[in-house]
């Protein structure tokens, strides 16, 4: 980790998403989509490449497919991509 990394950023993002759920601004399905997206955002990262986000989505989707997650709907995938 270098001086530009913020170790609390994912925590802060997840806390904010939880607040949206608690305030009834999103439903549980949307909560799951946002949390999954936040956790997998740039999980594949190579500073020399410009397709990190797309590769991260591909990786996430392969894990979802492998584990048979049932919430995956085409409109949800479009929101993530």
ZIVENTA-V50865 format. One record per helix or strand. SS is the DSSP state (a for helix, b for strand). FROM is the first residue (numbers start at 0). LEN is the number of residues. If there is no record, write none. Layout:
ss from len
SS FROM LEN
SS FROM LEN
This chain:
ss from len
a 8 14
a 27 13
a 51 16
a 73 7
